[in-house]
């Protein structure tokens, strides 16, 4: 009888401790402002400690019009785990953005950025900041292009995330 009582109390104690941990969901809702995706909202899913997939939809002004944008991304996380959240926070983001309203050859961009997830006090939520370049075919004539011969543009993203 004593053994059953000890086992029962041990299980209750362990369940109490696990209930005190803040479990972070692998799924996040995102919303932000960026180039090339513009104003966007989406969803990401953490595949592993070093890998995350994401999809977002956005809109943005362009020559007096509203352009829709659809983006698919992959993040490869690196560096040490953050002690507070037990995840890596630095990442390299690779992705593509599709502009349905654009004409060929400027319908797709290819994005490459480096950034960091910065958790808030409530570690389930935070912001992401990343920067890098994106490739936009057929954009040699623009005045703000970074490297004209390579069609490379500056990419910058500010994004809020909310774990669900």
N, C-alpha and C positions, 0 to 999 in steps of 0.2 A: 504494500500500500504506500509506503514511504517513497519507493522508487517512482511510482506513478505520479505522486504528488510533486516530486522533484522535477520529473520530466514535464509535467503540465505547467509548473511555474516557470521553468526554463523556456518553454515555447511561448508563453505569454510575455515574458521579458524580451525575448528576441523579436516578437511581433511588435511590441511597443517601441523598441529601438528602430526597427525598419520603418515604422510609421513616422518617426521623427526625421528621417532623411528626406530631402527634397529631391524627388525623382524628376529628371528633366526629360521631357518627351523628345522623341526623335523627329517629330513633325513640328514645323514652324510655319506660322502665317507671317508673310513679309509685306511691307509697304515702304516705298521710298521714292527717291528722285535720283536719276542717273543719266549718263550719256553712255551708250546710245538708247537705252530703254525708256528714258523720260520719266513721267509719272507712272508708277507701276505698283501692282499688288500681285502676290503669288504665294506659292507654297514650296517648302523644301522638306526633304527627308534625309536624315542622317543614316547612311548605309553602314558605316563603320566609324571608328574613332577618327579615321583620316579621310573619309570620303562622304560627300553630300551631293545629292541631285536636287535641282530646283527647276520650277517652271513659273513664269510670270507673264502677265498681260499688262500692257500699258498704253498710254496715249500721250501725244505731245503736239505742240504747234509747229507748223512748218509752212512758211510762205502763206499765212492766212488760212491754213487748213488745219484739221485735226488728223494726225496720223496714228492709226492703231499699230501696236507692236506686240509681237509674241516672242518670248525668249526661253531658251533652254540652256541650263548651265550645269557644270560640274565643279565642285570645289575639292581640292586636294589639300588637306590640312597637314601642317608640319610644325616642328618645334616641340617644346615641352608641354605637358598637360598643365592647364591652369588648376592650381590647388583648390580653388573655390568651386569650380564646376566639374573637375575631373575630365575635361575635354581639351583638346588642342584649340588654340584660338587664331593662330596665323594660318593663312591659306593662299593658294594660287587658284584663281578662278578662270576656267576656260568655258566659252559658251558661244552661242550664236543667237542673233536677233533677226526676226523676219518682219519686214514691213509690207503688209498686204497691199497698201495703197501706192507703193512706190513702183516705178517702172524699172525694167531691166536696164543695166546690170546692178542697180543699187537696192535690190530687195533684201539682201542678206548682209549682215555684218558678222565678223568673227572677232571675239573679245578675248583679251588676255590681261588679267589684272592680278595684283597682290593686295591683300588686305588683312583686317583683323576684326574678330567678333569682340565686342566690349559689353559684357553682361552688366545689367543694372544691379541694384541692391537685391531685388527679387531676381535670382539668377536664371529664372525661366524666360526673362525678357531682356532685351538689350538693343544695341545698335551695331551695325556693320559699316565699316568704312573701307573702301578699296579704290585703287587707282591703277592705271596702266594705259593700254592702247586698244583701239579696235580698228579693224580693216574694213573699209567700205569701197568696193569696186566702183570705178567710174567717177571718183570725186576729186580728180586732179585740179579742177578749176576753183575749188573753194579757197577762201582767204584764211581760214583758221586751221587748215590741215597741218599736222606736225611734220610729216615726211612726205612731200608731194610725190616723189617717184615710187613710193611704196603704198600710197593711199592710207596712211596711218593717221588716226585721229586720237586726241586725248580721251581717255575714259575715266570717269569719276563717279562713284556711287556712295550715297548715304541711304541707309536702309534700317528701318526698325523691324525687329522680329519679336514674335510672341509665340511661345511654345504652347501647344494645345494638348 
